[in-house]
Amino acid sequence: MRASPDSSAPRTPASELRRGIARRVAEAHAALNDAALLALVSGSVVDGTADDRSDVDMSIVLSRLPDTDAPLVAACAAAGGSAWFWRAGSLEEGGLVVAFRVDGIEVQIGYSTHDRLARDMDELLLRHNPDTPLHKLAEGLLKAEALTGAPLLASLKVRLESFPPALGRAMVEHFVATPLPWRAIAQIVHRDSPLWCRDLQVDAVYQLLGVLAGLNGRYYSRFQVKRLHKLASGFTLAPPNLPQRVAAILDGPIVPGFDLLHALEGEVLELVSHKMPDVNLAGAPQRRAAWPGS
């Protein structure tokens, strides 16, 4: 598994402005006096793709979380931050995500502990969970820039760069386990069911991208696919013109969209049969034959 973009990414004015805010926030958290403090920035800031709508995506990892919000609120305020206007999780649960603004720009911080982070990585690298938002965390860590605690982040990256083949296999098996119901699709496309049809198409595309991510040893989470072309560019094994074909499936009329989806699914399954011939695809030919265009 190769790390994602880093210092080679273009440093746009929007990215640099947000990188400076991230530094201020990280420096303010030094007041927590945690010798193992790890502060990092990720997302569009380090990709060099930030624009005027982009937020600052940060993580703060500590030896232990404080008993109350007060020290964290104070650190955010010391960086010029507003009051928190959004939060998820809790300190008691071992993880907290908050959002506030600095100079009018939204900053999101995920607070965690080193122990919690190690358990999260074990969920991927040892237990091979094929479908969890922790894949997004792994991608974020791989491309992150350390603001404090660079050696700690470097050790995490070394671990994450060794993508386990068993995780890739688990992803392929998971995402092919819910096959497209071509017989049912052949019936509903002729009824008043455009919403259902689009839902099937969108879900199928997510599933196929998950299969391809597993084949290519890439971390993948369907909950936040922001840049399809960038995702597809990381696939060595993939049908040609993948982003354009996905767009054609979802942007065009429903029935031709299913024709295109049927062809794309066939090519993805062919890749699976060559790369992982022992993955069970025995029912695929009969299932796919139910589509009239096949």
C-alpha positions in Angstrom: 0.0 0.0 0.0 1.5 3.3 -1.1 1.0 6.4 0.9 -1.2 9.1 -0.6 -0.2 12.6 -1.7 2.1 14.6 0.6 4.7 17.3 0.2 4.5 16.9 -3.6 0.9 18.2 -3.6 0.4 21.8 -4.8 0.4 24.3 -2.0 -2.5 26.6 -3.0 -3.3 29.8 -1.1 -6.4 28.2 0.3 -4.4 25.2 1.5 -1.7 27.3 3.0 -4.2 29.5 4.9 -5.8 26.5 6.4 -2.4 24.9 7.2 -1.5 28.0 9.2 -4.8 27.7 11.2 -4.0 24.1 11.9 -0.6 25.0 13.2 -2.2 27.6 15.5 -4.6 25.0 16.8 -1.9 22.4 17.4 0.3 24.9 19.2 -2.6 25.9 21.5 -3.0 22.2 22.5 0.5 22.1 23.7 -0.9 23.7 26.9 -2.3 20.3 27.7 1.3 19.3 28.7 1.0 15.8 27.2 4.5 14.5 26.2 2.9 12.1 23.7 0.8 14.7 22.0 0.2 14.0 18.3 -1.4 16.7 16.3 -2.0 16.3 12.6 -3.8 17.8 9.6 -5.2 15.9 6.7 -7.9 16.1 4.0 -7.9 18.7 1.3 -5.3 20.8 3.1 -2.5 18.3 2.5 -3.9 17.2 -0.8 -3.5 20.7 -2.1 -7.1 20.7 -3.2 -8.6 23.0 -0.6 -10.8 25.9 -1.8 -12.8 28.6 -0.1 -15.4 26.0 1.0 -12.9 23.6 2.6 -12.6 23.0 6.3 -9.6 22.1 8.3 -9.5 18.4 9.1 -7.4 17.7 12.2 -6.7 15.0 14.8 -5.4 15.4 18.3 -4.1 12.2 19.9 -3.3 12.2 23.6 -2.0 9.8 26.3 -5.4 10.1 27.9 -8.4 12.3 27.4 -9.3 14.9 30.0 -12.2 14.3 32.3 -14.1 17.3 31.1 -14.3 19.4 27.9 -12.8 22.5 29.6 -9.1 22.0 28.7 -10.0 21.2 25.1 -12.4 24.2 24.8 -9.7 26.4 26.3 -7.1 25.2 23.8 -9.5 25.8 20.8 -10.3 29.3 22.2 -6.5 30.1 22.6 -6.1 29.5 18.9 -8.8 32.1 18.2 -11.6 29.5 17.9 -15.3 30.1 18.3 -17.5 28.1 20.6 -18.0 24.5 19.5 -21.1 24.4 17.3 -21.1 20.6 16.6 -19.9 17.5 18.4 -20.1 13.8 18.1 -19.0 11.1 20.5 -17.9 11.8 24.0 -14.8 11.8 26.2 -16.4 9.0 28.2 -16.6 6.8 25.1 -13.0 7.4 24.3 -13.4 9.6 21.2 -14.8 13.0 20.5 -15.2 15.0 17.3 -15.9 18.8 17.5 -16.3 21.6 15.0 -15.7 25.4 15.5 -14.4 28.3 13.4 -11.2 30.1 13.3 -11.1 33.3 11.2 -14.4 32.2 9.7 -13.0 28.9 8.6 -14.5 25.6 10.0 -12.1 23.4 11.9 -13.0 19.8 12.8 -10.9 18.0 15.4 -11.1 14.3 16.2 -9.8 13.8 19.8 -8.6 10.3 20.6 -6.0 8.4 22.7 -3.0 6.4 21.5 -4.6 3.3 22.9 -7.9 3.9 21.1 -6.0 4.6 17.8 -4.0 1.4 18.2 -7.3 -0.6 18.7 -8.8 1.1 15.6 -5.8 0.1 13.5 -6.0 -3.5 14.8 -9.6 -3.6 13.6 -8.3 -3.1 10.1 -4.8 -4.7 10.1 -5.4 -7.7 12.4 -9.2 -8.3 12.4 -9.6 -7.3 8.7 -12.9 -5.5 9.0 -13.9 -4.9 5.4 -16.5 -2.3 5.8 -16.0 0.4 8.4 -15.4 4.2 8.5 -12.0 3.3 9.9 -10.8 2.8 6.3 -11.3 6.5 5.9 -9.2 7.1 9.1 -6.4 5.0 7.6 -6.4 7.0 4.4 -6.4 10.2 6.3 -3.4 9.1 8.4 -1.5 8.0 5.4 -1.6 11.4 3.8 -1.5 13.4 7.0 1.1 16.0 8.0 2.3 16.0 11.6 2.1 19.3 13.4 3.4 17.9 16.7 4.7 14.3 17.3 6.1 13.6 13.8 7.8 10.3 14.9 4.5 9.0 16.2 2.8 9.7 12.9 5.6 8.2 11.0 5.3 4.9 12.9 1.6 4.8 12.2 2.2 5.3 8.5 4.7 2.5 8.4 2.2 0.1 9.8 -0.7 1.3 7.5 1.4 1.2 4.4 1.6 -2.6 4.7 -1.9 -3.3 3.4 -2.8 -6.9 4.5 -3.7 -9.2 1.6 -6.2 -10.8 4.0 -8.0 -7.5 4.3 -8.2 -7.1 0.5 -9.7 -10.6 0.3 -12.2 -9.8 3.0 -13.2 -6.7 1.2 -13.8 -8.5 -2.1 -15.8 -11.3 -0.4 -17.8 -8.7 1.5 -18.7 -6.5 -1.4 -19.6 -9.4 -3.8 -21.8 -11.0 -1.1 -24.8 -8.8 -2.0 -25.2 -9.4 -5.7 -27.3 -7.3 -8.0 -30.8 -8.8 -8.4 -31.0 -8.6 -12.2 -34.3 -10.6 -12.4 -36.0 -8.1 -10.1 -34.4 -5.2 -11.9 -35.7 -6.4 -15.2 -39.2 -6.1 -13.8 -39.1 -2.8 -11.9 -37.5 -0.8 -14.7 -40.9 -0.9 -16.5 -42.9 0.3 -13.5 -43.1 3.7 -11.8 -40.0 3.1 -9.7 -37.3 5.7 -10.7 -36.2 6.3 -7.1 -35.8 2.6 -6.4 -33.9 2.1 -9.6 -31.5 4.9 -8.9 -31.0 3.6 -5.4 -30.0 0.2 -6.8 -27.6 1.8 -9.3 -25.9 4.0 -6.7 -25.6 1.1 -4.2 -24.2 -1.2 -6.9 -21.6 1.4 -7.9 -20.5 1.7 -4.3 -20.3 -2.1 -4.0 -18.2 -2.4 -7.2 -15.8 0.3 -6.0 -15.4 -1.7 -2.8 -14.5 -4.8 -4.7 -12.0 -2.9 -6.8 -10.5 -1.3 -3.7 -10.0 -4.8 -2.2 -8.4 -6.1 -5.4 -6.0 -3.2 -5.4 -5.1 -3.2 -1.7 -6.7 0.2 -1.0 -8.5 1.3 2.1 -12.1 2.2 1.2 -15.1 3.7 2.9 -18.3 4.4 0.9 -19.6 7.0 3.3 -17.4 9.8 1.8 -16.3 9.3 -1.8 -15.6 12.9 -2.7 -13.2 12.6 -5.6 -14.1 9.6 -7.8 -11.3 10.3 -10.4 -8.7 10.4 -7.7 -10.0 7.1 -6.2 -10.0 5.4 -9.5 -6.5 6.6 -10.4 -5.2 4.6 -7.5 -6.6 1.3 -9.0 -4.1 -0.6 -11.1 -6.7 -3.3 -11.7 -9.9 -1.7 -12.9 -12.1 -1.5 -16.0 -11.1 1.2 -18.4 -12.6 4.7 -18.1 -14.1 3.9 -14.7 -15.1 7.4 -13.5 -16.7 8.3 -16.9 -18.6 5.0 -17.0 -19.9 5.6 -13.4 -21.1 9.0 -14.4 -22.8 7.6 -17.5 -24.7 5.1 -15.3 -26.0 7.7 -12.9 -26.5 10.6 -15.2 -28.3 9.0 -18.1 -31.7 7.3 -18.6 -32.4 4.5 -16.2 -32.7 1.5 -18.6 -29.5 2.3 -20.6 -27.9 3.0 -17.2 -28.6 -0.6 -16.2 -27.1 -1.8 -19.5 -23.9 0.0 -18.6 -24.0 -1.2 -15.0 -24.4 -4.8 -16.2 -21.3 -4.5 -18.5 -19.3 -2.8 -15.7 -20.2 -5.5 -13.2 -19.2 -8.2 -15.6 -15.8 -6.7 -16.1 -15.3 -6.3 -12.3 -16.3 -9.9 -11.7 -13.9 -11.0 -14.4 -11.1 -9.2 -12.6 -12.0 -11.0 -9.4 -12.0 -14.4 -11.1 -8.4 -13.8 -12.4 -7.0 -12.1 -9.3 -8.8 -14.2 -6.6 -10.1 -17.4 -8.4 -11.2 -19.0 -5.2 -13.7 -16.3 -4.4 -17.1 -17.9 -4.9 -18.8 -16.4 -8.0 -20.6 -19.6 -9.0 -24.1 -18.0 -9.2 -23.1 -14.9 -11.1 -23.6 -16.2 -14.7 -27.2 -17.4 -14.0 -28.1 -14.2 -12.0 -26.7 -11.9 -14.7 -28.4 -13.8 -17.5 -31.8 -12.5 -16.1 -31.1 -9.0 -17.6 -32.6 -8.8 -21.1 -29.6 -7.1 -22.5 -27.2 -9.8 -21.5 
